[in-house]
């Protein structure tokens, strides 16, 4: 074994290495046994894991009142192969109130709750499951309100206003005289 020189502390790594070299078969047997034990534990955990779903997971977008256009947008936008993360905020009956985060490529992801509000496809409502006095509630609610304000400023989705020409066109087409004139024009087209 390594001899100790003067007042130097013993080199434990060198001593362990020399011991392992002297008892190589014992070290091999121990490492093989540990590897087998690891494989057995892994096999049991895989066997115990359920590979099928027992039902649907009801998830609500926390803080968002979704419109019918929003539901259509979600069906078009979401793909079954997409990785989705749920940030659970609360639970009401059998539904979970969550912030839903979707991966959009390797380095980016979006929060669906905010994106729906940014597109004007919903309105901000109170976040169920969080105490209204808590800091996290106000932090998340502020994010949702900021996303909704972007849609309001850009006049997207439900915040879209008709232009002057669209309003004028609708107003003119609602006049009885114009409607009778259109009927007369169609009658003339058919007769001639």
C-alpha positions as CSV (number, residue, x, y, z in Angstrom):
1,X,0.0,0.0,0.0
2,X,1.0,3.6,-0.3
3,X,3.4,4.8,2.3
4,X,2.8,8.0,4.2
5,X,5.6,10.6,3.8
6,X,6.3,12.9,6.7
7,X,3.2,14.8,7.8
8,X,1.2,14.6,4.5
9,X,-2.4,13.4,4.8
10,X,-3.1,9.9,3.4
11,X,-4.3,9.8,-0.3
12,X,-7.6,8.0,0.0
13,X,-8.2,7.8,-3.7
14,X,-4.9,6.0,-4.3
15,X,-5.6,3.6,-1.4
16,X,-9.1,2.8,-2.8
17,X,-7.7,2.3,-6.3
18,X,-5.1,-0.1,-5.0
19,X,-7.7,-2.0,-3.0
20,X,-10.0,-2.3,-6.0
21,X,-7.1,-3.6,-8.1
22,X,-6.3,-6.2,-5.5
23,X,-10.0,-7.4,-5.2
24,X,-11.0,-7.0,-8.9
25,X,-13.4,-10.0,-9.0
26,X,-15.3,-8.8,-5.9
27,X,-15.8,-5.3,-7.5
28,X,-17.0,-6.9,-10.8
29,X,-19.5,-9.1,-8.9
30,X,-20.8,-6.2,-6.9
31,X,-21.3,-4.0,-10.0
32,X,-23.0,-6.8,-11.9
33,X,-25.4,-7.4,-9.0
34,X,-26.2,-3.7,-8.8
35,X,-26.9,-3.5,-12.5
36,X,-29.2,-6.5,-12.3
37,X,-31.1,-5.0,-9.4
38,X,-31.5,-1.7,-11.4
39,X,-32.9,-3.6,-14.4
40,X,-35.4,-5.5,-12.2
41,X,-36.6,-2.3,-10.5
42,X,-36.9,-0.6,-13.9
43,X,-38.9,-3.5,-15.3
44,X,-41.3,-3.5,-12.3
45,X,-41.9,0.3,-12.6
46,X,-42.7,-0.1,-16.3
47,X,-45.0,-3.0,-15.6
48,X,-46.9,-1.0,-12.9
49,X,-47.3,2.1,-15.1
50,X,-50.7,2.4,-16.9
51,X,-50.3,3.0,-20.6
52,X,-53.9,4.0,-21.3
53,X,-56.3,6.7,-20.3
54,X,-59.4,6.0,-18.3
55,X,-61.2,9.1,-19.5
56,X,-61.0,12.7,-20.6
57,X,-59.2,15.4,-18.7
58,X,-61.5,18.4,-18.5
59,X,-59.3,21.6,-18.7
60,X,-60.6,25.1,-18.6
61,X,-58.5,28.1,-19.7
62,X,-58.1,30.0,-16.4
63,X,-59.2,33.6,-16.6
64,X,-60.6,33.3,-20.2
65,X,-64.2,33.4,-21.3
66,X,-63.9,31.8,-24.7
67,X,-66.1,32.8,-27.7
68,X,-67.4,30.4,-30.4
69,X,-64.7,31.7,-32.7
70,X,-62.1,30.9,-30.1
71,X,-63.2,27.3,-29.9
72,X,-62.9,27.0,-33.7
73,X,-59.4,28.7,-33.6
74,X,-58.3,26.2,-30.9
75,X,-59.5,23.2,-32.9
76,X,-57.6,24.5,-36.0
77,X,-54.5,25.5,-34.0
78,X,-54.0,22.5,-31.7
79,X,-52.4,19.3,-33.2
80,X,-52.6,15.9,-31.4
81,X,-48.8,15.6,-31.6
82,X,-48.1,19.0,-29.9
83,X,-46.5,19.0,-26.4
84,X,-48.8,20.8,-24.0
85,X,-48.0,21.9,-20.4
86,X,-50.6,22.6,-17.8
87,X,-50.0,25.0,-15.0
88,X,-52.7,24.0,-12.5
89,X,-54.3,27.0,-10.7
90,X,-57.4,25.4,-9.2
91,X,-60.0,22.7,-9.5
92,X,-63.7,23.1,-9.6
93,X,-65.8,19.9,-9.6
94,X,-64.2,17.6,-12.2
95,X,-62.6,20.4,-14.3
96,X,-59.1,21.8,-13.9
97,X,-58.5,25.6,-14.2
98,X,-55.1,25.9,-15.9
99,X,-52.7,28.1,-17.8
100,X,-52.0,26.1,-21.0
101,X,-48.6,26.4,-22.5
102,X,-47.8,25.0,-26.0
103,X,-44.4,24.4,-27.4
104,X,-43.9,26.2,-30.7
105,X,-40.6,24.9,-31.9
106,X,-37.4,24.1,-30.0
107,X,-36.9,27.4,-28.2
108,X,-40.3,29.0,-28.0
109,X,-43.6,28.4,-26.4
110,X,-46.8,30.4,-26.0
111,X,-49.5,30.6,-23.3
112,X,-52.8,29.7,-24.9
113,X,-54.8,31.8,-22.4
114,X,-52.9,34.9,-23.4
115,X,-52.8,34.1,-27.1
116,X,-56.6,33.7,-27.3
117,X,-57.0,37.1,-25.6
118,X,-54.4,38.7,-27.9
119,X,-56.4,37.4,-30.9
120,X,-59.6,38.9,-29.5
121,X,-61.2,35.4,-29.3
122,X,-62.3,35.8,-25.6
123,X,-62.6,38.1,-22.7
124,X,-60.8,38.2,-19.4
125,X,-62.7,36.9,-16.4
126,X,-61.7,36.2,-12.7
127,X,-59.3,33.4,-12.3
128,X,-61.0,30.6,-10.4
129,X,-59.1,28.7,-7.8
130,X,-56.8,31.5,-6.7
131,X,-57.4,33.8,-3.7
132,X,-58.1,37.3,-5.1
133,X,-55.8,38.9,-2.4
134,X,-52.7,36.9,-3.5
135,X,-49.8,38.3,-5.4
136,X,-49.9,35.5,-8.0
137,X,-53.5,36.1,-8.8
138,X,-52.8,39.8,-9.6
139,X,-49.7,38.9,-11.5
140,X,-51.5,36.4,-13.8
141,X,-54.6,38.6,-14.1
142,X,-52.4,41.5,-15.1
143,X,-50.8,39.4,-17.9
144,X,-54.3,38.4,-19.2
145,X,-55.5,42.0,-19.1
146,X,-52.4,43.2,-21.0
147,X,-53.0,40.5,-23.7
148,X,-56.7,41.6,-24.0
149,X,-55.7,45.3,-24.3
150,X,-53.4,44.4,-27.2
151,X,-56.5,43.0,-29.0
152,X,-58.6,46.0,-28.1
153,X,-55.9,48.4,-29.4
154,X,-55.5,46.5,-32.7
155,X,-59.3,45.9,-33.0
156,X,-59.0,42.2,-33.4
157,X,-61.7,39.5,-33.0
158,X,-64.6,40.6,-30.8
159,X,-63.1,44.1,-30.5
160,X,-63.2,44.7,-34.3
161,X,-65.3,47.7,-35.3
162,X,-67.0,48.1,-38.6
163,X,-65.5,50.7,-40.9
164,X,-67.6,53.7,-42.0
165,X,-68.1,52.1,-45.4
166,X,-69.4,48.8,-43.9
167,X,-71.8,50.7,-41.6
168,X,-73.0,52.8,-44.6
169,X,-73.5,49.8,-46.8
170,X,-75.5,48.0,-44.1
171,X,-77.5,51.1,-43.4
172,X,-78.4,51.6,-47.1
173,X,-79.3,48.0,-47.6
174,X,-81.8,48.2,-44.7
175,X,-83.9,50.9,-46.4
176,X,-87.3,49.7,-47.6
177,X,-87.0,51.7,-50.8
178,X,-83.6,50.1,-51.7
179,X,-85.0,46.6,-51.0
180,X,-88.0,47.3,-53.3
181,X,-85.7,48.6,-56.0
182,X,-83.5,45.4,-55.8
183,X,-86.7,43.3,-56.0
184,X,-87.8,45.2,-59.1
185,X,-84.3,44.9,-60.7
186,X,-84.4,41.1,-60.2
187,X,-87.9,40.9,-61.6
188,X,-86.8,42.8,-64.7
189,X,-83.8,40.5,-65.1
190,X,-86.0,37.5,-65.0
191,X,-88.6,38.9,-67.4
192,X,-86.2,40.2,-70.0
